[in-house]
Amino acid sequence: MKTNPLKEGSLTENSAGLGTVSRKMVRERAVELAVINGRSARDVSKSDWEQAKRELTGEPDMDPKEAILESAPESERWDPVPGSTGHKVPVAASEDEDDEGRSDNERLVEEGIAGAEHDQMRQATRAAEKRDRREP
């Protein structure tokens, strides 16, 4: 038979033991939580009661299923089909990428480099033509 969890916890205040947690203690703490959260003392929610109970009885802050999940290794936390290796989904091309996967910025840089190389070749050709005209 399950025992009432409210009778299992004990508290201390200023190093003095307060004894077993009672419903009155949980109610007082729930009211405090409601006021802390900006509600009136008469507007205590179910979550205030649950939080007060957890705080006073020393229960974990999370639900037991979450606690089990958190205790599992990171690599095993979400495995919809245990043992399944899955497959890698191809990365969808972005709107600003071309068929080769280059972004707009990459294409602009490449065009700029190609243009600069072309200008350098033209300047080198003109300089060579001027040299050739000067030499007899």
C-alpha positions in Angstrom: 0.0 0.0 0.0 1.3 3.5 -0.9 2.1 5.8 1.9 1.1 9.4 1.8 4.2 11.3 0.5 3.2 14.3 2.6 4.1 12.3 5.7 7.6 11.2 4.4 9.4 14.6 4.2 10.9 16.6 7.0 12.2 20.1 7.0 14.5 22.4 9.0 14.3 26.1 9.5 17.3 27.9 11.0 18.7 24.5 11.9 15.5 23.6 13.9 13.6 20.6 12.7 10.0 21.2 11.6 8.9 17.6 11.6 6.7 15.9 9.1 5.3 17.9 6.2 1.6 18.6 6.7 -1.2 19.6 4.3 -1.2 23.0 6.0 2.5 23.5 5.2 2.0 22.6 1.6 -1.0 25.0 1.4 1.0 27.8 2.9 3.9 27.3 0.5 1.4 27.0 -2.5 -0.1 30.4 -1.4 3.4 31.9 -1.2 4.2 30.6 -4.7 0.9 32.1 -6.1 1.8 35.5 -4.6 5.4 35.2 -5.9 3.9 34.6 -9.4 1.8 37.7 -9.1 -1.6 36.1 -8.2 -3.7 36.6 -5.2 -3.5 34.2 -2.2 -6.9 32.9 -3.2 -5.8 32.2 -6.8 -3.6 29.1 -6.1 -3.1 26.9 -9.1 -2.6 23.2 -9.3 1.0 23.8 -10.4 1.5 25.8 -7.3 0.3 22.9 -5.2 2.5 20.4 -7.1 5.6 22.6 -6.8 5.0 23.2 -3.1 4.6 19.5 -2.5 7.8 18.7 -4.5 9.7 21.4 -2.6 8.6 20.3 0.9 8.8 16.5 0.4 12.1 16.6 -1.5 10.6 15.0 -4.6 12.5 15.7 -7.9 11.5 18.8 -9.8 10.6 16.8 -12.9 8.1 14.2 -13.6 9.4 10.6 -13.1 9.4 9.9 -16.9 11.5 13.0 -17.5 13.9 12.0 -14.7 14.5 8.6 -16.3 15.1 10.2 -19.6 17.5 12.7 -18.1 19.4 9.9 -16.4 20.0 8.1 -19.8 23.1 8.8 -21.7 22.8 11.6 -24.3 23.3 9.2 -27.2 20.3 7.1 -26.1 17.8 9.8 -25.1 15.8 9.8 -28.3 15.8 6.6 -30.3 12.4 6.0 -31.9 13.4 2.6 -33.3 16.2 1.1 -31.1 18.9 -0.5 -33.3 17.9 1.5 -36.4 20.8 3.2 -38.0 18.6 5.5 -40.1 19.8 7.4 -43.2 21.2 10.8 -44.0 18.8 13.1 -45.7 20.3 15.1 -48.6 20.8 18.7 -47.8 18.3 20.8 -49.7 19.8 23.6 -51.8 19.3 27.0 -50.5 17.5 29.6 -52.5 20.7 31.6 -52.9 22.8 28.7 -54.1 23.4 27.6 -57.7 23.4 24.0 -59.0 27.0 23.6 -57.8 26.1 24.6 -54.2 27.8 28.0 -54.4 26.2 30.9 -52.6 25.6 34.3 -54.2 28.7 35.6 -52.3 30.9 32.9 -53.6 29.8 33.5 -57.2 30.4 37.2 -56.8 33.9 36.7 -55.5 34.7 34.2 -58.2 33.4 36.6 -60.9 35.4 39.5 -59.3 38.6 37.4 -59.3 38.0 36.3 -62.9 37.4 39.9 -63.9 40.5 41.1 -62.1 42.6 38.4 -63.9 41.1 39.4 -67.2 42.0 43.0 -66.6 45.5 42.1 -65.6 46.0 40.1 -68.8 44.7 43.0 -70.9 47.0 45.4 -69.1 50.0 43.0 -69.6 49.1 42.7 -73.3 48.9 46.5 -73.8 52.2 46.9 -72.0 53.8 44.3 -74.2 52.5 45.9 -77.3 53.9 49.3 -76.2 57.3 47.7 -75.6 57.3 46.0 -78.9 56.5 49.4 -80.7 59.3 51.1 -79.0 61.9 48.5 -79.8 63.2 48.9 -83.3 
